[in-house]
C-alpha cells in the first residue's frame, strides 16, 4: 500500500511550525513575562495526536510529525531554563 500525504500529516507538520514560532516568541518577548510556552504545550500535544492519526491512516511523514512535536514539547523546558539564565529571574 502506497503512503500519501493526508490532512492529518499536514496538520501534524503545521503544529511543528507553530511550536517553533511560539518557541521564538518566548525568546523574543522574554522580558515581557508572556507565557508563550503554554501554547507550545497545547499545540505540540495536538500535533502528536494528529501524527498518530496520520500513522493509523498510513500517512507519509507521520513519524516526522510525532518525533518533531515530541521534541518541541520536551525542549520548551530547556528554552525556559535558558531564558531565565539570560534574562534573570
Backbone bond lengths (Angstrom), bond angles and torsions (degrees), N, CA, C in turn:
res aa  C-N    CA-C-N  psi(-1)  N-CA   C-N-CA  omega(-1)  CA-C   N-CA-C  phi
1 X - - - 1.444 - - 1.529 109.42 -
2 X 1.292 116.20 130.66 1.448 121.78 -176.81 1.532 110.08 -84.56
3 X 1.346 115.92 132.46 1.464 118.91 178.99 1.525 109.76 -83.22
4 X 1.306 115.57 153.14 1.460 121.50 -178.24 1.519 108.95 -137.01
5 X 1.285 114.96 162.03 1.462 119.70 175.29 1.522 106.50 -84.44
6 X 1.324 116.08 110.71 1.454 119.36 179.26 1.522 109.75 -105.09
7 X 1.314 116.61 178.43 1.465 120.29 -174.95 1.525 111.89 -67.80
8 X 1.325 118.77 -26.31 1.465 120.22 177.20 1.525 110.89 -68.52
9 X 1.322 116.66 -38.63 1.463 120.24 176.87 1.523 111.36 -65.72
10 X 1.310 116.25 -41.08 1.464 120.46 178.92 1.521 110.49 -64.46
11 X 1.330 117.10 -42.06 1.468 120.06 177.65 1.521 111.40 -64.43
12 X 1.313 117.38 -40.62 1.452 120.92 179.31 1.523 111.70 -64.24
13 X 1.321 116.69 -44.15 1.459 120.26 178.59 1.525 112.05 -68.61
14 X 1.330 117.48 -33.19 1.467 119.25 177.45 1.525 111.05 -69.74
15 X 1.321 117.85 -29.71 1.464 120.12 175.64 1.533 111.38 -67.19
16 X 1.331 116.54 -29.16 1.463 119.28 174.42 1.524 109.67 -64.41
17 X 1.325 117.05 -44.99 1.464 120.18 -179.84 1.526 111.78 -66.43
18 X 1.321 117.56 -37.25 1.463 120.37 176.34 1.528 109.88 -65.63
19 X 1.330 117.09 -39.85 1.467 120.73 177.72 1.518 112.11 -63.53
20 X 1.329 117.49 -40.15 1.459 121.01 177.30 1.524 110.32 -66.01
21 X 1.317 117.35 -39.26 1.460 121.05 176.87 1.526 111.08 -62.07
22 X 1.318 117.23 -46.25 1.459 120.75 178.49 1.523 111.91 -66.36
23 X 1.315 116.52 -32.88 1.452 122.82 176.06 1.522 110.13 -62.24
24 X 1.335 116.30 -45.38 1.463 121.64 177.99 1.518 112.41 -67.11
25 X 1.325 116.84 -38.52 1.464 119.80 177.57 1.521 112.21 -65.29
26 X 1.319 116.78 -32.06 1.461 120.48 176.55 1.525 110.42 -63.38
27 X 1.341 116.51 -40.16 1.460 120.30 176.75 1.528 111.37 -69.09
28 X 1.328 116.28 -44.79 1.454 120.85 -173.53 1.528 112.05 -67.72
29 X 1.322 116.87 -42.60 1.453 121.24 -178.33 1.524 111.61 -103.63
30 X 1.318 117.78 35.07 1.464 120.53 -176.65 1.525 112.01 -65.45
31 X 1.322 118.34 -28.91 1.466 120.18 -179.56 1.527 112.15 -80.22
32 X 1.315 118.93 -13.97 1.463 122.07 -178.34 1.523 112.49 -87.26
33 X 1.329 117.94 -6.03 1.465 123.31 179.70 1.532 112.68 56.89
34 X 1.314 116.87 38.61 1.460 121.48 175.44 1.524 108.59 -92.14
35 X 1.324 118.19 130.50 1.482 120.42 -174.77 1.524 113.45 -84.82
36 X 1.332 117.46 68.22 1.464 120.61 177.21 1.525 111.59 -66.97
37 X 1.320 117.19 -23.08 1.463 120.57 -179.04 1.521 111.26 -65.99
38 X 1.327 118.29 -23.89 1.470 119.95 176.26 1.530 110.80 -65.59
39 X 1.325 116.42 -36.71 1.460 120.06 175.95 1.510 112.12 -64.61
40 X 1.333 115.61 -34.19 1.461 119.43 177.24 1.519 110.71 -64.20
41 X 1.324 116.86 -40.13 1.467 119.84 177.83 1.527 111.25 -61.81
42 X 1.311 117.06 -40.50 1.467 120.86 -177.50 1.530 111.07 -73.70
43 X 1.341 116.80 -51.90 1.462 120.10 -173.90 1.527 112.61 -68.51
44 X 1.335 117.38 -41.02 1.457 118.25 -178.87 1.523 111.99 -74.43
45 X 1.320 118.72 -28.11 1.463 119.81 172.18 1.525 110.36 -64.74
46 X 1.335 116.04 -41.99 1.468 119.89 176.32 1.524 110.46 -64.83
47 X 1.328 117.84 -35.24 1.457 121.48 178.41 1.518 112.48 -64.63
48 X 1.327 116.75 -35.04 1.464 120.06 176.19 1.524 110.04 -65.67
49 X 1.320 116.50 -41.86 1.469 120.39 178.75 1.529 110.43 -64.95
50 X 1.330 117.11 -42.96 1.470 120.24 177.84 1.520 111.13 -62.76
51 X 1.327 116.79 -38.59 1.461 120.47 177.26 1.516 112.24 -65.09
52 X 1.332 116.32 -36.17 1.462 120.04 177.54 1.533 110.74 -67.33
53 X 1.333 117.00 -39.85 1.465 119.58 175.19 1.528 110.89 -63.69
54 X 1.326 116.51 -39.61 1.460 119.83 179.31 1.522 110.74 -65.20
55 X 1.317 117.00 -36.42 1.456 120.25 179.37 1.534 110.94 -68.60
56 X 1.320 116.77 -36.39 1.472 119.79 178.32 1.519 111.82 -67.17
57 X 1.345 116.88 -30.56 1.462 120.22 179.78 1.519 111.76 -96.58
58 X 1.360 116.47 17.29 1.460 123.19 176.97 1.526 111.86 59.86
59 X 1.325 115.90 42.71 1.458 120.70 179.85 1.514 112.17 -83.13
60 X 1.303 114.91 145.83 1.462 121.17 177.74 1.527 109.05 -74.81
61 X 1.305 116.53 146.42 1.468 125.34 -179.88 1.526 113.58 66.49
62 X 1.315 117.93 16.44 1.465 119.84 178.98 1.525 110.94 -68.33
63 X 1.326 117.02 -38.12 1.469 119.69 178.53 1.519 110.99 -66.40
64 X 1.317 117.10 -37.73 1.461 120.88 176.19 1.529 110.53 -62.32
65 X 1.314 117.36 -40.50 1.462 120.96 178.47 1.514 112.38 -64.93
66 X 1.328 116.45 -41.73 1.464 119.96 179.81 1.526 110.89 -66.92
67 X 1.328 116.79 -47.23 1.465 120.56 -177.84 1.535 110.77 -67.21
68 X 1.328 117.06 -44.07 1.465 120.47 -179.65 1.512 112.94 -62.90
69 X 1.309 116.51 -43.82 1.460 119.94 179.17 1.528 111.64 -68.29
70 X 1.314 117.27 -35.67 1.462 120.30 177.75 1.523 110.77 -66.48
71 X 1.329 117.03 -43.16 1.464 119.75 178.11 1.528 111.61 -62.58
72 X 1.320 117.14 -41.83 1.460 119.67 178.22 1.521 111.56 -67.86
73 X 1.308 117.14 -35.86 1.459 120.68 179.26 1.522 111.20 -64.66
74 X 1.315 117.18 -40.27 1.463 121.39 -178.99 1.525 111.26 -81.16
75 X 1.326 117.56 -36.57 1.462 119.94 -173.43 1.519 113.57 -74.54
76 X 1.315 119.10 -12.73 1.461 119.51 179.75 1.521 110.85 -63.82
77 X 1.318 117.32 -28.48 1.456 119.65 177.48 1.527 111.27 -69.89
78 X 1.319 117.29 -32.61 1.461 121.73 173.55 1.527 109.65 -67.40
79 X 1.326 117.13 -40.03 1.461 121.52 178.91 1.526 110.49 -63.90
80 X 1.304 117.92 -42.08 1.460 121.13 178.52 1.519 110.00 -63.35
81 X 1.325 118.18 -41.64 1.456 122.15 178.50 1.529 110.97 -61.80
82 X 1.335 117.07 -44.99 1.464 121.02 178.79 1.514 110.54 -64.89
83 X 1.335 117.50 -39.35 1.465 121.26 178.79 1.517 110.82 -61.86
84 X 1.323 118.15 -42.78 1.456 120.62 178.93 1.512 112.09 -67.92
85 X 1.337 118.23 -32.93 1.457 120.47 177.05 1.520 110.37 -68.53
86 X 1.336 117.36 -42.32 1.456 121.39 -177.19 1.518 111.78 -72.31
87 X 1.329 117.30 -45.55 1.471 120.14 -173.30 1.530 113.26 -97.29
88 X 1.297 118.06 -13.21 1.462 121.09 -179.51 1.520 111.86 85.37
89 X 1.342 116.19 169.28 1.474 119.05 -177.90 1.510 113.95 -73.39
